[in-house]
Amino acid sequence: MIFVRPLLRFWPDLRSRIGVYVLVLVLTLLANGIQLVVPMITGHIIDGPIAHRDLSALWLPVLGVLVIGIAEAVGMWARRMIVAPVVASWEITWRSRLFDRLQYTSVAIHDSWESGQLLSRAVNDLSMLRRFFAFGLPFLVSTPIVLAVGTIMLVVMQPVFGLIMIVMAVPAIIAVAVFEKRYRETSRRSQDTMGEVTTDVEESIQGIRILKSFGRSPWAAERFSAISSRLKALEIRKAELDSWLWSVLLLLPTLAQAAIVAIGTWGVVQGWTTVGTVVAAVTISMVLRMPIEMLGFLLADALMALTAAGRYWEVIDIRHDITDADGSVEDDPEVGHYRGQLSFDDVSFHFSDTDRLTLEGLDLRIEPGQTLALVGATGSGKTTLASLVPRLQDVTSGTVSIDGVDIRQMPVNELRRLVSVSFEDPILFSTSVAENVEMGAPGADEEEIWNALEIASAKDFVSRLPEGLDTQVGEQGLSLSGGQRQRLALARAVIGRPRILVLDDPLSAVDVDTEDRVQRALREILPDSTTLIIAHRPSTAALADVVAVIDDGRIAAHGTHEELLESSPLYRELMGASAITQEGGRA
């Protein structure tokens, strides 16, 4: 029972429609099992009307065979019609649950998973489970019952015929036991490799510009071929195991039929059985042949579904480590009133895959309405610090607080309504310009969207797009330039007039004049917003009220742009010659 536990965990979902599903099982059993009655009628016809040359007695048995055929067809039709909407609704429930789990899983956990592995679980594995519950499980339940009933009928008809079927079952059970373990292991490896294939295809499509620019398409094709070859080898191994089991399961019923014919013929000659009984027994063995042959397919299908279920629950069982204080995540909490003082007190942080601290004992305070520029070398911890504010990551020690309230004590979604973020690498969704911007303030009207675009210096280029706000930006916004994507992402961040604004070098792809216009617009339109901006340009730092220099996970210097140019050699080095030139020009 332990190895089927992943499938048993779906019981709470199945239970809600268990009455309908039981009906499906009964219809499947009826459609498969009713065929066993036909051989009995055939035997009766041979030993009755034919043996006694009574043609008038044929009508009733023939009518019975016709009724059985109609009942079988109706049963199969009804089963398909009833089961389809049931399993489709289960699949939607499971896929929604998986998607919901991924939405509330921390960024660190997302970073540790290949996207292709998550996609294959959400698409391939759940489709496999739907097919199993629609087809595999009903037949897997009904097939042993049909085989048992058929064997009992043979025993009642003639014990020796039943004994032949029982003897045949012994090597079949041994073959199935050997097959099960080997196939389950191979199936798991195959489905994991399919996830790698999905990841590789996704990366190649997203990085097609890089591959073409560097002429690395042959390298990408070679890498894909290597992964595909591994998948091919595993699929061939599955086919070998399948063919081995199918051969055994095909051979055994044939041997049983031959034995029944041989012993039955001898019995007719000896007088201890009749021709009708032998014909009925042979016909029953032929009816049972299909379920026996299907057993191999059903077992393979069940093992693949078992693997798919295990892979599904691996994602569902991921612990939510970014939650509200009570361990849950409230979707629509009430947002309180905050002034916007943002404090980092003795903050340390390291990623889960290392003990090396990225931030160590960091202290920083940003007053309400103040703009602070965070400056530091690559790898100094700037982006990590920014990710702590909306709780994309949680501190290892210390506290991040808003107006003195530890953000871990606030509902996650309340915090994320107070804080807006715009990253250096902007992500846009495959929808319209308006919907991408509105994501920052659901329900915003067209005027608010245009105002946000104007703040981000994006109004002019959006108005020139073919359909304006309704223009589809394409997957990840790749139909736009880098600077255009960044400005739309910034508009999305500011449309909700956030109390705290975190900008991770959001204008790195635009020119200095555009950056200057955006920065001044932000100060004019959002004077009460507390802003943390990661800066690489002297012009950005110069517009901030205060600048903090981060070095090796600590705040190394703090002051205005002009003060730090005079007092901090590290800051002068980070800002470069252009900063010195600017400062000299002002003097």
ZIMOMO-V61095 format. One record per residue. N is the residue number from 1. RES is the residue in three letters. SS is DSSP state (H for helix, E for strand, L for the rest). Layout:
N:RES:SS / N:RES:SS
//
This chain:
1:MET:L / 2:ILE:L / 3:PHE:L / 4:VAL:L / 5:ARG:H / 6:PRO:H / 7:LEU:H / 8:LEU:H / 9:ARG:L / 10:PHE:L / 11:TRP:H / 12:PRO:H / 13:ASP:H / 14:LEU:H / 15:ARG:H / 16:SER:L / 17:ARG:L / 18:ILE:H / 19:GLY:H / 20:VAL:H / 21:TYR:H / 22:VAL:H / 23:LEU:H / 24:VAL:H / 25:LEU:H / 26:VAL:H / 27:LEU:H / 28:THR:H / 29:LEU:H / 30:LEU:H / 31:ALA:H / 32:ASN:H / 33:GLY:H / 34:ILE:L / 35:GLN:L / 36:LEU:H / 37:VAL:H / 38:VAL:H / 39:PRO:H / 40:MET:H / 41:ILE:H / 42:THR:H / 43:GLY:H / 44:HIS:H / 45:ILE:H / 46:ILE:H / 47:ASP:H / 48:GLY:H / 49:PRO:H / 50:ILE:H / 51:ALA:L / 52:HIS:L / 53:ARG:L / 54:ASP:L / 55:LEU:H / 56:SER:H / 57:ALA:H / 58:LEU:H / 59:TRP:H / 60:LEU:H / 61:PRO:H / 62:VAL:H / 63:LEU:H / 64:GLY:H / 65:VAL:H / 66:LEU:H / 67:VAL:H / 68:ILE:H / 69:GLY:H / 70:ILE:H / 71:ALA:H / 72:GLU:H / 73:ALA:H / 74:VAL:H / 75:GLY:H / 76:MET:H / 77:TRP:H / 78:ALA:H / 79:ARG:H / 80:ARG:H / 81:MET:H / 82:ILE:H / 83:VAL:H / 84:ALA:H / 85:PRO:H / 86:VAL:H / 87:VAL:H / 88:ALA:H / 89:SER:H / 90:TRP:H / 91:GLU:H / 92:ILE:H / 93:THR:H / 94:TRP:H / 95:ARG:H / 96:SER:H / 97:ARG:H / 98:LEU:H / 99:PHE:H / 100:ASP:H / 101:ARG:H / 102:LEU:H / 103:GLN:H / 104:TYR:L / 105:THR:L / 106:SER:L / 107:VAL:H / 108:ALA:H / 109:ILE:H / 110:HIS:H / 111:ASP:H / 112:SER:H / 113:TRP:L / 114:GLU:L / 115:SER:H / 116:GLY:H / 117:GLN:H / 118:LEU:H / 119:LEU:H / 120:SER:H / 121:ARG:H / 122:ALA:H / 123:VAL:H / 124:ASN:H / 125:ASP:H / 126:LEU:H / 127:SER:H / 128:MET:H / 129:LEU:H / 130:ARG:H / 131:ARG:H / 132:PHE:H / 133:PHE:H / 134:ALA:H / 135:PHE:H / 136:GLY:H / 137:LEU:H / 138:PRO:H / 139:PHE:H / 140:LEU:H / 141:VAL:H / 142:SER:H / 143:THR:H / 144:PRO:H / 145:ILE:H / 146:VAL:H / 147:LEU:H / 148:ALA:H / 149:VAL:H / 150:GLY:H / 151:THR:H / 152:ILE:H / 153:MET:H / 154:LEU:H / 155:VAL:H / 156:VAL:H / 157:MET:H / 158:GLN:L / 159:PRO:H / 160:VAL:H / 161:PHE:H / 162:GLY:H / 163:LEU:H / 164:ILE:H / 165:MET:H / 166:ILE:H / 167:VAL:H / 168:MET:H / 169:ALA:H / 170:VAL:H / 171:PRO:H / 172:ALA:H / 173:ILE:H / 174:ILE:H / 175:ALA:H / 176:VAL:H / 177:ALA:H / 178:VAL:H / 179:PHE:H / 180:GLU:H / 181:LYS:H / 182:ARG:H / 183:TYR:H / 184:ARG:H / 185:GLU:H / 186:THR:H / 187:SER:H / 188:ARG:H / 189:ARG:H / 190:SER:H / 191:GLN:H / 192:ASP:H / 193:THR:H / 194:MET:H / 195:GLY:H / 196:GLU:H / 197:VAL:H / 198:THR:H / 199:THR:H / 200:ASP:H / 201:VAL:H / 202:GLU:H / 203:GLU:H / 204:SER:H / 205:ILE:H / 206:GLN:H / 207:GLY:L / 208:ILE:H / 209:ARG:H / 210:ILE:H / 211:LEU:H / 212:LYS:H / 213:SER:H / 214:PHE:L / 215:GLY:L / 216:ARG:L / 217:SER:H / 218:PRO:H / 219:TRP:H / 220:ALA:H / 221:ALA:H / 222:GLU:H / 223:ARG:H / 224:PHE:H / 225:SER:H / 226:ALA:H / 227:ILE:H / 228:SER:H / 229:SER:H / 230:ARG:H / 231:LEU:H / 232:LYS:H / 233:ALA:H / 234:LEU:H / 235:GLU:H / 236:ILE:H / 237:ARG:H / 238:LYS:H / 239:ALA:H / 240:GLU:H / 241:LEU:H / 242:ASP:H / 243:SER:H / 244:TRP:H / 245:LEU:H / 246:TRP:H / 247:SER:H / 248:VAL:H / 249:LEU:H / 250:LEU:H / 251:LEU:H / 252:LEU:H / 253:PRO:H / 254:THR:H / 255:LEU:H / 256:ALA:H / 257:GLN:H / 258:ALA:H / 259:ALA:H / 260:ILE:H / 261:VAL:H / 262:ALA:H / 263:ILE:H / 264:GLY:H / 265:THR:H / 266:TRP:H / 267:GLY:H / 268:VAL:H / 269:VAL:H / 270:GLN:H / 271:GLY:L / 272:TRP:L / 273:THR:L / 274:THR:L / 275:VAL:H / 276:GLY:H / 277:THR:H / 278:VAL:H / 279:VAL:H / 280:ALA:H / 281:ALA:H / 282:VAL:H / 283:THR:H / 284:ILE:H / 285:SER:H / 286:MET:H / 287:VAL:H / 288:LEU:H / 289:ARG:H / 290:MET:H / 291:PRO:H / 292:ILE:H / 293:GLU:H / 294:MET:H / 295:LEU:H / 296:GLY:H / 297:PHE:H / 298:LEU:H / 299:LEU:H / 300:ALA:H / 301:ASP:H / 302:ALA:H / 303:LEU:H / 304:MET:H / 305:ALA:H / 306:LEU:H / 307:THR:H / 308:ALA:H / 309:ALA:H / 310:GLY:H / 311:ARG:H / 312:TYR:H / 313:TRP:H / 314:GLU:H / 315:VAL:H / 316:ILE:H / 317:ASP:L / 318:ILE:L / 319:ARG:L / 320:HIS:L / 321:ASP:L / 322:ILE:L / 323:THR:L / 324:ASP:L / 325:ALA:L / 326:ASP:L / 327:GLY:L / 328:SER:L / 329:VAL:L / 330:GLU:L / 331:ASP:L / 332:ASP:L / 333:PRO:L / 334:GLU:L / 335:VAL:L / 336:GLY:L / 337:HIS:L / 338:TYR:L / 339:ARG:L / 340:GLY:L / 341:GLN:L / 342:LEU:E / 343:SER:E / 344:PHE:E / 345:ASP:E / 346:ASP:E / 347:VAL:E / 348:SER:E / 349:PHE:E / 350:HIS:L / 351:PHE:L / 352:SER:L / 353:ASP:L / 354:THR:L / 355:ASP:L / 356:ARG:L / 357:LEU:L / 358:THR:L / 359:LEU:E / 360:GLU:E / 361:GLY:E / 362:LEU:E / 363:ASP:E / 364:LEU:E / 365:ARG:E / 366:ILE:E / 367:GLU:L / 368:PRO:L / 369:GLY:L / 370:GLN:L / 371:THR:E / 372:LEU:E / 373:ALA:E / 374:LEU:E / 375:VAL:E / 376:GLY:E / 377:ALA:L / 378:THR:L / 379:GLY:L / 380:SER:L / 381:GLY:L / 382:LYS:H / 383:THR:H / 384:THR:H / 385:LEU:H / 386:ALA:H / 387:SER:H / 388:LEU:H / 389:VAL:H / 390:PRO:L / 391:ARG:L / 392:LEU:L / 393:GLN:L / 394:ASP:L / 395:VAL:L / 396:THR:L / 397:SER:E / 398:GLY:E / 399:THR:E / 400:VAL:E / 401:SER:E / 402:ILE:E / 403:ASP:L / 404:GLY:L / 405:VAL:E / 406:ASP:E / 407:ILE:H / 408:ARG:H / 409:GLN:H / 410:MET:L / 411:PRO:L / 412:VAL:H / 413:ASN:H / 414:GLU:H / 415:LEU:H / 416:ARG:H / 417:ARG:H / 418:LEU:H / 419:VAL:E / 420:SER:E / 421:VAL:E / 422:SER:E / 423:PHE:L / 424:GLU:L / 425:ASP:L / 426:PRO:L / 427:ILE:L / 428:LEU:L / 429:PHE:L / 430:SER:L / 431:THR:L / 432:SER:E / 433:VAL:H / 434:ALA:H / 435:GLU:H / 436:ASN:H / 437:VAL:H / 438:GLU:H / 439:MET:L / 440:GLY:L / 441:ALA:L / 442:PRO:L / 443:GLY:L / 444:ALA:L / 445:ASP:L / 446:GLU:H / 447:GLU:H / 448:GLU:H / 449:ILE:H / 450:TRP:H / 451:ASN:H / 452:ALA:H / 453:LEU:H / 454:GLU:H / 455:ILE:H / 456:ALA:L / 457:SER:L / 458:ALA:L / 459:LYS:H / 460:ASP:H / 461:PHE:H / 462:VAL:H / 463:SER:H / 464:ARG:L / 465:LEU:L / 466:PRO:L / 467:GLU:L / 468:GLY:H / 469:LEU:H / 470:ASP:H / 471:THR:L / 472:GLN:E / 473:VAL:L / 474:GLY:L / 475:GLU:H / 476:GLN:H / 477:GLY:H / 478:LEU:L / 479:SER:L / 480:LEU:L / 481:SER:L / 482:GLY:H / 483:GLY:H / 484:GLN:H / 485:ARG:H / 486:GLN:H / 487:ARG:H / 488:LEU:H / 489:ALA:H / 490:LEU:H / 491:ALA:H / 492:ARG:H / 493:ALA:H / 494:VAL:H / 495:ILE:L / 496:GLY:L / 497:ARG:L / 498:PRO:L / 499:ARG:L / 500:ILE:E / 501:LEU:E / 502:VAL:E / 503:LEU:E / 504:ASP:E / 505:ASP:L / 506:PRO:L / 507:LEU:L / 508:SER:L / 509:ALA:L / 510:VAL:L / 511:ASP:L / 512:VAL:H / 513:ASP:H / 514:THR:H / 515:GLU:H / 516:ASP:H / 517:ARG:H / 518:VAL:H / 519:GLN:H / 520:ARG:H / 521:ALA:H / 522:LEU:H / 523:ARG:H / 524:GLU:H / 525:ILE:H / 526:LEU:L / 527:PRO:L / 528:ASP:L / 529:SER:L / 530:THR:E / 531:THR:E / 532:LEU:E / 533:ILE:E / 534:ILE:E / 535:ALA:L / 536:HIS:L / 537:ARG:L / 538:PRO:H / 539:SER:H / 540:THR:H / 541:ALA:H / 542:ALA:H / 543:LEU:H / 544:ALA:L / 545:ASP:L / 546:VAL:E / 547:VAL:E / 548:ALA:E / 549:VAL:E / 550:ILE:E / 551:ASP:E / 552:ASP:L / 553:GLY:L / 554:ARG:E / 555:ILE:E / 556:ALA:E / 557:ALA:E / 558:HIS:E / 559:GLY:E / 560:THR:L / 561:HIS:H / 562:GLU:H / 563:GLU:H / 564:LEU:H / 565:LEU:H / 566:GLU:H / 567:SER:H / 568:SER:L / 569:PRO:H / 570:LEU:H / 571:TYR:H / 572:ARG:H / 573:GLU:H / 574:LEU:H / 575:MET:H / 576:GLY:L / 577:ALA:H / 578:SER:H / 579:ALA:H / 580:ILE:H / 581:THR:H / 582:GLN:H / 583:GLU:H / 584:GLY:H / 585:GLY:H / 586:ARG:H / 587:ALA:L
//
